[in-house]
Amino acid sequence: MPSPTFEILRLSTVESTSTYAAQLVAAGRAPPFMVWALQQSGGRGRRGHAWVSPPGNLYVTLALPPEPGPLAAHGGLSLKAGVVTARILERLLGLRLTLKWPNDLLFGGRKLGGLLLEGSVVGGRAGCVLVGLGLNVASAPSLADAPYESICLADILGYPPVLEAFVPAFAQAWEREWPDLPLDDVGEAYRRYATGEGALWQGPAAEGGWRREGRVRADGMLELQALQTGEPLVLSSVDHGWRWLHQGTAAHPLVVADVGNTKIKLAWFADARDAEPSEVAAWALDDLAGGLPPVLERVGASLPVRPWPLHMLSVNPQGAAHLRDLAQAAGFAVAAIPKRPVRRHGDGYDVSALGADRLAALEGYLAGLARSLRGDPAHLGVVVSAGTATTIDVVRADGRHLGGLIIPGLQTGLAALHRSASLLPPLILREETLPLALPTLGHETRTAMLGGVLAMTLGVVWSARQAALKETGATDDTIEVVLTGGDAATLARYLDARVDPALVLKGARVMVRGGD
């Protein structure tokens, strides 16, 4: 039997949507229903804190029927509310938020919203559940005494969603999602949005000052582990003084690495909140035999605490293992960056089948767009990563990934010609004199090979660009080509394109922080 449809009670102002909903339930009103207020005069957060509620933001409380199952499992209800909210916002807005335990909604380490869950027990049986949600839509309240920064959807998307259209869609989605997520499945679902096992947390000096995130228990509590001993500290959802590293306002370094097939690229951000890296280094995989790269020694010497995370993207397991050994010697704990999109989304394009470096390049591009372009479906980016392989991906400014192409990189193409046809000479691209312009015809084998691999790559980029124009109706004024990778500067000689050598590393930073 289908559940009743949510009724939305729209109020211009109220002291607290949760208080109002609780009063309705006490008076006999049966859930499910939603209380939505345009303003709150006494909004409530956790631990008795006030929730600042300026007009233009979202303030709702959902009254839900009693949750089935034993009361002992209901400690996971707060996590379930977070997962359902994150899933709905991802579907409606194309954004993957970070759930910072137990109930903060973050984007790029900044607070976007929060949940307040209240339940009741009547005669030993679970009563209805009230889920209060505050979401910064049009503005981000500035709280001078808060140990964190805030952000709003208008800044993230480039525009504020229209609440009159958003709220009914949100309620309809909640009606589907809430009963479809059993409490037994919450732990696995929560991991998709969580800050993540191994993440650093900072807290009271009396409790060690720094700990590493462990598992979220079945009862909804979180374990933090001592860095050296692994001894767990169990946090309840009632009171704690710990924060995820990237949620605080203090400056902390961030180190990310991209392990490719022939090179390792590394970026050090002196402050993880900086969009541009303080230093970028690259070295050939063969050079690792010589020992620890100087940049790791130098950065490792100034770490706030050891082991400090070094976040890694990799398409080369052997190179990743070697880097892990070297990094550990410098005081780092290497952590693989989960293949989780932030802004990038696409129907029918499975992110698990997308290379981590390609995803990072897309996220780096989307994060770098000006606010005036964010959310504009008419603006397209052709993101070209030119390395061992050349990948070409087309993405709209609103995050929709239209697809991509993969072809051999320039040097890979030259090497393949030599291997497959022994009379064709082995050419090293960086040692050759390139044509001044393309298209051009080579007068002998060497120039014909060079012109051929260049024309092939440029032709595929052009084809992807034209296909995107045809499919979307965009114009030459609303599409741009962005180049990254080792051969980006070579291709830029022949393309009207922007070059960003650190694009993948910037995207890796965005994926670690869960936005920007």
C-alpha positions as CSV (number, residue, x, y, z in Angstrom):
1,M,0.0,0.0,0.0
2,P,1.5,3.3,-1.0
3,S,2.3,5.8,1.8
4,P,0.2,9.0,2.1
5,T,1.4,12.0,0.1
6,F,3.3,14.6,2.0
7,E,1.2,17.7,2.9
8,I,3.3,20.8,2.9
9,L,2.3,23.4,5.5
10,R,3.7,26.7,4.3
11,L,4.2,29.5,6.9
12,S,5.5,33.0,6.4
13,T,7.2,32.9,9.8
14,V,7.4,30.7,12.8
15,E,9.5,30.4,16.0
16,S,10.8,27.0,14.9
17,T,9.5,24.5,12.3
18,S,10.5,21.6,14.5
19,T,8.6,23.0,17.5
20,Y,5.6,23.7,15.4
21,A,5.6,20.2,13.9
22,A,6.0,18.6,17.4
23,Q,2.9,20.6,18.5
24,L,0.9,19.4,15.6
25,V,1.8,15.8,16.3
26,A,1.0,16.2,20.0
27,A,-2.4,17.6,18.9
28,G,-3.1,14.5,16.9
29,R,-2.0,15.3,13.4
30,A,-0.7,12.1,11.8
31,P,2.6,12.1,9.8
32,P,3.8,12.3,7.1
33,F,3.8,16.1,6.6
34,M,6.2,18.9,6.2
35,V,6.4,22.3,7.9
36,W,8.0,24.9,5.7
37,A,8.7,28.4,7.0
38,L,10.1,31.4,5.1
39,Q,11.6,32.6,8.3
40,Q,12.2,31.4,11.8
41,S,12.5,33.6,14.9
42,G,13.9,30.9,17.1
43,G,15.4,28.3,14.9
44,R,17.0,25.4,16.8
45,G,20.3,23.6,16.2
46,R,22.1,20.9,18.1
47,R,23.0,21.2,21.7
48,G,20.6,24.1,22.2
49,H,22.3,26.4,19.7
50,A,20.3,28.9,17.8
51,W,19.9,28.4,14.0
52,V,20.3,31.8,12.3
53,S,17.4,32.0,9.9
54,P,17.5,35.0,7.4
55,P,14.9,35.1,4.6
56,G,15.7,33.3,1.4
57,N,17.0,30.1,2.9
58,L,15.3,26.8,3.5
59,Y,13.8,25.9,6.8
60,V,11.7,22.7,6.9
61,T,10.8,19.9,9.3
62,L,9.5,16.6,8.1
63,A,7.2,14.6,10.4
64,L,7.6,10.9,9.6
65,P,5.9,7.8,10.7
66,P,7.6,5.6,13.4
67,E,10.6,3.8,12.0
68,P,10.2,0.0,11.9
69,G,12.7,-2.3,13.6
70,P,14.1,-2.5,17.1
71,L,14.8,0.6,19.1
72,A,18.4,-0.4,19.5
73,A,19.0,0.3,15.8
74,H,17.4,3.7,15.8
75,G,20.7,5.4,16.6
76,G,21.4,5.3,12.9
77,L,18.3,7.5,12.1
78,S,20.4,10.7,12.1
79,L,22.8,9.1,9.5
80,K,19.8,7.9,7.4
81,A,18.4,11.5,7.4
82,G,21.8,12.8,6.2
83,V,22.0,10.2,3.4
84,V,18.5,10.8,2.2
85,T,19.1,14.6,2.1
86,A,22.4,14.2,0.3
87,R,20.9,11.9,-2.3
88,I,18.0,14.2,-3.0
89,L,20.2,17.3,-3.3
90,E,22.5,15.4,-5.6
91,R,19.6,14.4,-7.8
92,L,17.9,17.8,-7.9
93,L,21.0,20.0,-8.0
94,G,23.8,17.9,-9.4
95,L,26.0,18.4,-6.3
96,R,27.5,15.7,-4.0
97,L,27.7,17.1,-0.5
98,T,29.9,15.9,2.3
99,L,28.2,14.5,5.4
100,K,30.4,15.4,8.4
101,W,29.3,13.2,11.3
102,P,26.7,13.3,12.7
103,N,24.5,15.9,10.9
104,D,26.4,18.7,9.1
105,L,26.0,19.2,5.3
106,L,29.2,20.6,3.9
107,F,30.5,21.7,0.5
108,G,34.2,22.3,0.3
109,G,34.6,22.2,4.0
110,R,32.1,25.0,4.5
111,K,28.8,24.5,6.2
112,L,25.8,24.5,3.8
113,G,23.2,23.2,6.2
114,G,22.4,21.0,9.1
115,L,19.9,18.4,10.4
116,L,18.2,18.1,13.7
117,L,16.5,14.8,14.3
118,E,14.1,14.2,17.2
119,G,12.3,11.1,18.1
120,S,10.0,9.8,20.8
121,V,9.3,6.5,22.6
122,V,5.8,5.8,23.8
123,G,5.2,2.8,25.9
124,G,8.4,1.2,24.8
125,R,7.6,1.7,21.1
126,A,9.1,4.2,18.7
127,G,7.0,7.3,18.0
128,C,7.1,9.5,15.0
129,V,10.4,11.0,13.8
130,L,10.9,14.8,13.2
131,V,13.7,15.7,10.8
132,G,14.5,19.4,10.8
133,L,16.6,20.8,8.0
134,G,18.2,24.2,7.6
135,L,19.9,24.8,4.2
136,N,21.7,28.0,3.1
137,V,20.1,28.8,-0.3
138,A,20.3,32.5,-1.0
139,S,22.8,33.6,1.7
140,A,25.4,32.1,4.1
141,P,25.1,33.5,7.6
142,S,28.3,34.9,9.0
143,L,28.9,33.6,12.6
144,A,31.8,35.5,14.2
145,D,32.2,33.0,17.0
146,A,31.8,29.8,14.9
147,P,34.9,27.6,14.3
148,Y,33.9,27.0,10.7
149,E,32.9,28.9,7.5
150,S,29.6,28.8,5.8
151,I,28.5,28.8,2.2
152,C,25.2,28.9,0.3
153,L,23.8,27.4,-2.9
154,A,23.8,30.7,-4.7
155,D,27.6,30.8,-4.4
156,I,28.0,27.2,-5.4
157,L,25.6,27.1,-8.3
158,G,25.8,30.7,-9.4
159,Y,22.1,31.2,-8.7
160,P,19.7,30.4,-5.8
161,P,17.1,27.7,-6.5
162,V,13.5,29.0,-6.5
163,L,12.1,27.7,-3.2
164,E,8.5,27.6,-4.5
165,A,9.6,25.0,-7.1
166,F,12.4,23.3,-5.1
167,V,10.4,22.5,-1.9
168,P,7.7,20.4,-3.5
169,A,10.3,18.5,-5.5
170,F,12.3,18.0,-2.3
171,A,9.2,16.7,-0.4
172,Q,8.3,14.4,-3.2
173,A,11.8,12.9,-3.4
174,W,11.9,12.5,0.4
175,E,8.6,10.6,0.3
176,R,10.3,8.1,-2.0
177,E,13.8,7.9,-0.5
178,W,13.0,7.6,3.2
179,P,11.1,4.3,3.2
180,D,13.4,2.9,0.5
181,L,16.5,3.0,2.7
182,P,16.5,0.4,5.4
183,L,18.5,1.1,8.6
184,D,20.6,-2.0,7.9
185,D,21.8,-0.4,4.6
186,V,22.6,3.1,6.0
187,G,26.2,2.4,6.9
188,E,27.2,1.5,3.3
189,A,25.1,4.4,1.9
190,Y,26.6,6.8,4.3
191,R,30.2,6.1,3.2
192,R,29.4,7.6,-0.2
193,Y,29.0,11.0,1.3
194,A,31.1,10.8,4.5
195,T,34.3,12.6,5.2
196,G,35.8,9.1,5.1
197,E,37.8,6.6,7.1
198,G,41.3,7.8,7.6
199,A,40.4,11.5,7.5
200,L,42.1,13.7,10.1
201,W,40.1,15.3,12.9
202,Q,41.2,18.0,15.3
203,G,39.9,18.3,18.8
204,P,40.7,19.0,22.4
205,A,44.4,18.8,23.3
206,A,43.5,16.9,26.4
207,E,42.2,14.1,24.2
208,G,45.2,14.0,21.9
209,G,44.5,17.0,19.7
210,W,44.5,14.9,16.5
211,R,42.8,11.7,15.6
212,R,42.0,9.7,12.5
213,E,38.5,8.8,11.5
214,G,37.5,5.2,12.0
215,R,34.3,3.4,11.5
216,V,30.7,4.6,12.0
217,R,29.1,2.1,14.3
218,A,25.7,0.4,13.8
219,D,24.4,2.5,16.8
220,G,25.3,5.7,14.9
221,M,28.3,6.6,17.0
222,L,31.7,7.4,15.4
223,E,35.1,6.0,16.3
224,L,38.2,8.3,16.1
225,Q,41.5,6.5,16.4
226,A,44.8,7.7,18.0
227,L,47.4,8.4,15.2
228,Q,50.1,6.2,16.7
229,T,48.3,3.5,18.7
230,G,44.9,3.2,16.9
231,E,43.2,3.4,20.3
232,P,39.5,4.3,19.6
233,L,37.6,7.3,21.0
234,V,33.9,6.8,20.7
235,L,31.8,10.0,20.0
236,S,28.1,10.1,20.6
237,S,25.9,12.5,18.6
238,V,25.2,14.5,21.8
239,D,28.4,16.4,22.5
240,H,31.9,16.4,21.2
241,G,34.6,19.0,20.4
242,W,36.1,17.4,17.3
243,R,36.0,18.7,13.7
244,W,37.0,17.3,10.4
245,L,40.3,18.9,9.3
246,H,38.8,20.6,6.3
247,Q,35.9,22.1,8.2
248,G,38.0,24.3,10.5
249,T,39.0,27.9,9.8
250,A,42.7,27.4,10.6
251,A,45.2,27.0,7.7
252,H,46.4,23.4,7.2
253,P,48.5,22.1,4.3
254,L,47.2,19.7,1.7
255,V,49.4,17.4,-0.5
256,V,47.9,15.6,-3.5
257,A,49.6,13.4,-6.1
258,D,48.7,12.1,-9.5
259,V,50.5,8.9,-10.4
260,G,50.4,8.4,-14.1
261,N,51.9,5.8,-16.4
262,T,55.2,7.6,-16.9
263,K,55.3,10.5,-14.3
264,I,54.2,11.4,-10.9
265,K,52.9,14.9,-10.4
266,L,52.6,16.4,-6.9
267,A,51.0,19.6,-5.6
268,W,51.5,21.2,-2.2
269,F,48.9,23.7,-1.0
270,A,50.2,25.6,2.0
271,D,46.6,26.2,2.9
272,A,44.1,23.7,1.7
273,R,41.6,26.5,1.1
274,D,43.8,28.0,-1.6
275,A,42.6,27.3,-5.2
276,E,46.2,27.5,-6.6
277,P,49.0,25.3,-5.4
278,S,52.0,26.7,-3.6
279,E,54.3,24.4,-5.5
280,V,54.0,21.8,-8.2
281,A,56.6,19.1,-8.9
282,A,56.9,16.3,-11.4
283,W,59.3,13.5,-11.8
284,A,59.6,10.4,-14.0
285,L,58.8,7.1,-12.4
286,D,62.3,5.9,-13.1
287,D,63.7,8.7,-10.9
288,L,62.1,7.2,-7.8
289,A,64.9,4.7,-7.6
290,G,67.1,7.6,-6.5
291,G,65.2,8.0,-3.3
292,L,62.9,10.6,-1.8
293,P,62.0,13.6,-4.0
294,P,63.2,16.8,-2.4
295,V,59.7,18.3,-2.3
296,L,58.5,15.5,-0.1
297,E,61.4,15.9,2.3
298,R,60.9,19.7,2.5
299,V,57.1,19.6,3.0
300,G,57.3,16.6,5.3
301,A,59.6,18.5,7.6
302,S,57.0,21.1,8.3
303,L,53.9,18.9,8.9
304,P,51.7,19.8,11.9
305,V,51.5,16.2,13.0
306,R,52.6,12.8,11.7
307,P,51.5,10.8,9.9
308,W,49.9,13.5,7.7
309,P,47.7,12.5,4.7
310,L,49.1,12.5,1.2
311,H,46.1,12.1,-1.1
312,M,46.7,10.2,-4.3
313,L,45.1,9.5,-7.7
314,S,46.6,6.7,-9.6
315,V,46.4,4.8,-12.8
316,N,49.6,2.9,-12.1
317,P,49.6,0.5,-9.2
318,Q,53.3,-0.1,-9.2
319,G,54.1,3.6,-9.2
320,A,51.6,4.1,-6.4
321,A,53.2,1.5,-4.3
322,H,56.6,3.0,-4.7
323,L,55.4,6.5,-3.9
324,R,53.6,5.1,-0.8
325,D,56.9,3.7,0.5
326,L,58.8,6.9,-0.1
327,A,56.0,9.1,1.3
328,Q,55.8,7.1,4.6
329,A,59.5,7.8,5.2
330,A,58.7,11.5,5.1
331,G,55.9,11.3,7.6
332,F,52.9,10.9,5.3
333,A,50.1,8.4,5.3
334,V,49.1,7.8,1.7
335,A,45.3,7.7,1.1
336,A,43.7,6.9,-2.2
337,I,41.2,9.6,-3.3
338,P,37.8,8.0,-3.6
339,K,36.3,8.2,-7.1
340,R,33.5,10.4,-6.0
341,P,32.2,13.3,-8.1
342,V,31.5,16.7,-6.6
343,R,29.9,18.8,-9.4
344,R,30.3,16.4,-12.4
345,H,27.2,14.3,-13.2
346,G,25.8,12.6,-16.3
347,D,22.9,10.3,-17.2
348,G,24.0,6.9,-18.2
349,Y,27.7,7.6,-17.7
350,D,28.9,5.4,-14.8
351,V,31.4,7.2,-12.7
352,S,33.0,3.9,-11.6
353,A,34.1,3.4,-15.2
354,L,35.6,6.8,-15.5
355,G,39.4,7.2,-14.9
356,A,40.2,9.0,-11.6
357,D,42.4,11.4,-13.5
358,R,39.7,12.3,-16.0
359,L,37.2,12.9,-13.2
360,A,39.7,15.1,-11.4
361,A,40.3,17.1,-14.6
362,L,36.6,17.7,-14.9
363,E,36.2,18.7,-11.3
364,G,39.1,21.0,-11.5
365,Y,37.6,22.7,-14.6
366,L,34.1,23.1,-13.0
367,A,35.5,24.4,-9.7
368,G,37.5,27.0,-11.6
369,L,34.5,28.5,-13.4
370,A,33.5,32.1,-12.6
371,R,30.3,32.3,-10.6
372,S,28.6,34.0,-13.5
373,L,29.1,30.8,-15.6
374,R,28.3,28.2,-13.0
375,G,25.0,26.5,-13.7
376,D,24.9,27.9,-17.3
377,P,24.0,24.9,-19.5
378,A,24.9,26.9,-22.6
379,H,28.5,27.2,-21.6
380,L,30.6,24.1,-22.6
381,G,34.2,23.1,-21.7
382,V,36.3,20.7,-23.8
383,V,38.8,19.4,-21.3
384,V,41.8,17.8,-22.9
385,S,44.4,15.9,-20.9
386,A,47.4,15.2,-23.1
387,G,49.7,12.6,-21.6
388,T,50.5,9.0,-22.3
389,A,46.9,8.9,-23.5
390,T,45.0,11.9,-24.6
391,T,41.5,12.2,-23.2
392,I,38.9,14.6,-24.4
393,D,35.9,15.3,-22.3
394,V,33.0,17.6,-22.9
395,V,31.2,19.1,-19.9
396,R,28.5,21.7,-19.4
397,A,29.1,24.5,-16.8
398,D,26.2,23.1,-14.8
399,G,28.2,19.9,-14.3
400,R,26.6,17.6,-16.9
401,H,29.2,15.4,-18.5
402,L,28.3,14.8,-22.1
403,G,31.0,12.1,-22.7
404,G,34.5,11.9,-24.0
405,L,37.1,10.2,-26.2
406,I,40.4,8.5,-25.6
407,I,43.2,8.3,-28.1
408,P,46.9,7.6,-27.9
409,G,49.1,10.4,-26.6
410,L,51.5,12.1,-29.0
411,Q,54.5,10.2,-27.8
412,T,52.5,7.0,-27.6
413,G,51.4,7.4,-31.1
414,L,54.9,7.9,-32.4
415,A,56.1,4.8,-30.4
416,A,53.3,2.7,-31.8
417,L,54.2,3.6,-35.4
418,H,57.8,2.5,-34.8
419,R,56.8,-0.7,-33.0
420,S,54.3,-1.7,-35.7
421,A,56.4,-0.7,-38.7
422,S,60.1,-1.3,-38.1
423,L,61.2,1.0,-41.0
424,L,59.6,4.0,-39.3
425,P,62.2,5.7,-37.1
426,P,61.8,6.0,-33.3
427,L,61.0,9.6,-32.5
428,I,61.2,11.4,-29.2
429,L,58.7,14.3,-29.4
430,R,60.6,16.7,-27.2
431,E,63.7,16.3,-29.3
432,E,62.0,17.1,-32.6
433,T,61.4,20.3,-34.4
434,L,57.6,20.7,-34.7
435,P,55.8,22.4,-37.7
436,L,55.0,26.0,-37.3
437,A,51.4,25.5,-38.3
438,L,48.9,22.8,-39.1
439,P,47.7,21.3,-41.3
440,T,50.9,20.6,-43.1
441,L,52.3,17.8,-45.2
442,G,55.6,16.3,-44.3
443,H,58.2,16.0,-47.0
444,E,59.9,13.0,-45.5
445,T,59.1,10.2,-43.0
446,R,60.0,12.1,-39.9
447,T,58.0,15.2,-40.5
448,A,55.1,13.1,-41.9
449,M,55.0,11.1,-38.7
450,L,55.1,14.3,-36.5
451,G,52.4,16.0,-38.6
452,G,50.3,12.8,-38.6
453,V,50.1,12.4,-34.8
454,L,49.5,16.1,-34.3
455,A,46.8,16.3,-36.9
456,M,45.2,13.1,-35.5
457,T,45.0,14.6,-32.0
458,L,43.9,18.1,-33.1
459,G,41.3,16.5,-35.4
460,V,39.8,14.5,-32.6
461,V,39.6,17.5,-30.4
462,W,38.0,19.5,-33.2
463,S,35.5,16.6,-33.8
464,A,34.6,16.5,-30.1
465,R,34.0,20.2,-30.1
466,Q,31.8,20.1,-33.2
467,A,29.8,17.2,-31.8
468,A,29.2,19.1,-28.6
469,L,28.1,22.2,-30.6
470,K,25.7,20.1,-32.6
471,E,24.3,18.2,-29.7
472,T,23.7,21.2,-27.4
473,G,23.1,24.1,-29.7
474,A,26.0,26.0,-28.1
475,T,28.0,28.6,-30.1
476,D,31.6,29.4,-30.7
477,D,31.3,32.1,-28.0
478,T,30.1,29.7,-25.3
479,I,32.5,26.8,-25.7
480,E,36.1,26.7,-24.6
481,V,39.0,24.3,-24.8
482,V,41.2,23.7,-21.8
483,L,44.5,21.8,-22.0
484,T,46.4,20.0,-19.3
485,G,49.0,17.2,-19.2
486,G,52.6,16.9,-20.4
487,D,51.9,17.7,-24.0
488,A,49.4,20.6,-23.3
489,A,51.9,23.3,-24.3
490,T,52.6,21.4,-27.6
491,L,48.9,21.3,-28.6
492,A,48.4,24.9,-27.5
493,R,50.6,26.0,-30.4
494,Y,47.9,24.9,-32.8
495,L,44.7,25.5,-30.8
496,D,42.8,28.4,-29.4
497,A,42.9,27.1,-25.9
498,R,43.7,27.8,-22.3
499,V,46.5,25.8,-20.7
500,D,46.3,24.8,-17.0
501,P,49.2,22.4,-16.2
502,A,47.9,21.7,-12.7
503,L,44.3,21.1,-13.6
504,V,44.2,17.4,-12.5
505,L,45.9,18.2,-9.2
506,K,43.5,21.1,-8.6
507,G,40.6,18.7,-9.2
508,A,42.2,16.2,-6.8
509,R,42.2,18.9,-4.1
510,V,38.5,19.6,-4.8
511,M,37.7,15.9,-4.5
512,V,39.5,15.7,-1.2
513,R,37.7,18.7,0.3
514,G,34.3,17.8,-1.2
515,G,34.0,21.0,-3.3
516,D,35.3,24.5,-3.5
